[in-house]
Amino acid sequence: MRALLSMSLLLMSIALLPIALLTGTRPAAAQISDPTVSINDKFVERIDIGISTNEIAIASDFSGADITVFGAIDRADELLLSTFAYDVVVALEGPRKSTTVRRKERVAGIWINRHSIRFEPIPASYSMSSTRPLADIANLLELSARDIGIANLRLIPSGNIGDGSRLTDFRDALRRIKQTSGLYQRDPTGVQFISKALFKASVRLPASIPIGQHRVRAVLYKNGEFVMEKMIPLRVVKTGLEQFIFNLAHTHSFIYGLIAVLIATLTGWLGSLIFRKD
């Protein structure tokens, strides 16, 4: 069986090599946009953040990782710093995608999908850290307006939802599924001040983190009031053969399908030869 598997991988590599030369498929270059900033002009304090890299490479043995975000509060009041009046929330948000939640029911002894609701694009992954629990940082309306916290992400249905009586259940189910799969995570004390105005935050990259453009958000609060928000991009890409297969499947799906059928046929034929009984 191991020999058959190794032979299949070898056939895939040989089959993909000429296609790579013809199509010129390469890992896409990171597209770094300018940092997005939102400021409350009522305050003079400013926040700045940075990470060690703008790109995370995912290999086949990736099992999750933590990244550290460093930041500083400029023009901070020394007295307010000493009394812990400043709070910081850091979140890593994945690419936004539409999501459909389905509910199974038993009909005539068979479990089938009876109801479903499709939600407008939401972060495919969401890892959040903060200096304190969110309830101690700001009020619910403020947090919901800025999509801060798993419970406060706006889940807006799209299309026909009927009478809407099941909407709350479907929203709760979506959050529960995301958390169970590890895509949505939170750490209410993950942001720590390492000096008076310098802080660091640890955010989790789950093993099943989606590929694409992510963003790191840092939000500064002062005595419960919004001061400033800053966002920087973070690109997550596959590497090696996995990246090539991913690009081929998405940019040349017809060729990818032909190769998959060819490899499946050759693998079955080789299997019949190896295990044939004379």
N, C-alpha and C positions, 0 to 999 in steps of 0.2 A: 504493500500500500504506500509506503514511504517512497519507494522507487517510482511508482505511478504518479504521486504528487509532485516529486521533483521533476519528472519528465514533463508534466503539464506546465509547471512554471517555466521550464526551459523553452517549451514551445511558445508560450505567451511572449517571452522576452524576444525570441527570434521573430515572431510575427509582428511585434510592435516596432521593432527597430527600423525597418524600411518606411513604415508609416510616419515615424518621427522625422526621418530625413526629408520625406516628401512634404509633410504639412508644416514642418518647422515649429511644432508645438513646444513651448517653453513655459516654465512657471512665470505667471504674470508679475510684472514689476510692482513694487509697493507704490500705491498712489497716496501720498501723504498730503492732506489738505491743511489749510491754516487752522490753528486752534480756534475754537468757537468760545466766545466769552460773553457772559451776561452779567451786568453790573447794576447794583442798586446805588444810584447817585447820592443817596442819603448818607452813605458811609464813605470813609476815606480808605478803609482797609482794602487790601488786594491780596489775592491768593495766586500762587504759582505752583505748578506740579511738573514732575518729570519722571520718566521711566528709563531703564537702561537700554532698551531697544524698542524700535517701532514695528518689529516683525517677530513673530513666534513661529518656528518651524516645527511641524508635527510629523513624527516618524511613526512607523507601524506599531512600535512598542510603547507609544505614549500612554501613560496611565494617569495623567493629571499633573498639575504643578501649581505652585504659588508664585505670583509676581509681586514685587514690592514697588509701591509708588511713594516717592518722596515729594514733600511740598513745604512751602513756607508762607507765612502770613506777614505781609509787608505793612508797615505803618500801624502795627497792632499796639493797643494801649497796654502798657506794662501792668497796671493795676488790674485790668480786666483779664489779662493772661493769668495772673496769679490767683484770681478767683474763679477760673475755669468758665469764663463767660463765652468763650469761643467754642464752637463745635464744627466738626468737619465730617462730611459724608462722602465716601469714595465708592464708586460703582463701576464695574466693567460690564458693558452691555454688548451683546452680540448683534449680528445683522438682524434687521426687522423683517419678519416673515408673517404672512397670513397663516392662521391656524384654525383647524376645524376640530371640534370636539364632538364625539358621537356617543350616544347612549344605547346600550344593548338591552333588549327585553326578551323574555321568553315567550314565544308564540308557538303553540302546538308542539311543545317539547323541544323547540329549536331556538337557540339564542341568535337573534338577528339585530342589526342596527335599526332602531325605530325612529330615533330623533337625533338631530345634529344641529349645531350652530357654528357658523364661521365667524371668526373674529378678525378685525382689521389688523394690519401688521403690528406685531409686538416683538420685543427682543427675544431672539431664539435662545439666548442664555443671559443670565443676570446674576452677578456676584457682587454683594454689597458689604462694606465695612463702615463703621461709624465710631465716633468717640464715646457715645452713649446710646442706649435704646432710643429709637426714633421718637417715641412718645415723650421723651424728656428733652428733645431738641427743638421741635416745632409742633404746631397744631396740625390736625389732620387735613384741613383744607389746603394749607400751604404745601404739605408733603404730596398730596394728591395732585395739586396743580403742576408740580414739577416731576411727577412720576418717580418719587423717591420711596423705595421700599417695595417688597414683593406684594404686600397687601394693597399698596396704593397705585400700582401700575394700572393705567386705564385700559380696560378690556371692552372695546366697543364692538358690538355685533354688526355684521354687514349682511344685507339681504333680508329676506323674510324670516322673522323669528316667531311668528304666530302671536299668541296672546302675551308672550313674555313672562309667563309664570315660572318657567324653568330657567330663566336667564341667570339668576343667582346661583343655582345649582351647577350650571355649566361653567360659570366663572370660577367657582370654588374647585370644580373638578380640574380645570385647566391649571390652576395654581398648584394643586396637589400633584398632578402628573409631572409638572416641571420640577417640583421639589423632590419628588420620589426618584426621578431619573438623575438628579444631581445637577441639572442645568440651572436651577434657581437656588442660590445659596445666600446666607447672610451671617454676618459676624457683628453683633452689636457693640463689641469693644475692640474691633480690629484696627482702629486708627489710634495711634499713640503719639503723644508729644515727646520728642527726644530732647528738646530744649525749649526755651520759652516760646519761640515762634516757629520752630521746625517740627515737622511731624512726618510719620511714615505710616503707610497702610499696606496690609497684606490682603490681596484678593485672589480667589481661587479660580484656576482654569480646570474645569472638569475634564475627565477622560474623553467624553463625547462632545467636546466643544465644537461648535460649527465652524466651518471654514469661511473666511471672508473678512470684511472690514468691521472691526469692533471699535468701540470708543471708551476711553476712560474719562469718567466725570468726577469732578471734585466740587463740592458745594460747601460754602462757608456760611455759618450762621453766627449771629451775635445776639445773645440774650433772646433767642427764639425768633429773631428777624433775619430774613434773607439778606446777605451782603453781596455775594458774588458766586458765579459758577464758571468753571473752565473745563473744556473738553479737549482731549488730544486723541489722535487716531492710533489704533493698534491693529496690525494686520496679522491674521492667522492663516498659514499656508501649509500644505502638505509638502513633503520632500521625497526625492528619489522616484522609484517606480510608481509609488502610490500617487504622487503628484501628476506624473505623466498620464496614468490611467484616468485620474479624475478630470484632467483637462481634455483628454481625448473623448471621454464619455459626454462631456458637456458641449464641446465645440465641434466634434465630428461624430455625432451619435450614430449615424448610419454605418460608418466604417467600424466603429466600436462594436456595433451589433453583429456585423459580418464576422469580425474576428472572434467574438464570443461564441458564435454558432460553429465556426470552424474549429476552434479549440475544443469545444464540447464534443464535436463529432470525432475528432482525432483521439481525444481521451477515451471515449467509449470504444473506438476501434482497437486502440492499444490495450485497453483492459480486456477485451474479448480475446485478444491474442495471448496475453500473459496468463489469464486464468482459464484458457480453453483446455478441456479434457479430451485427449485423443482416445 
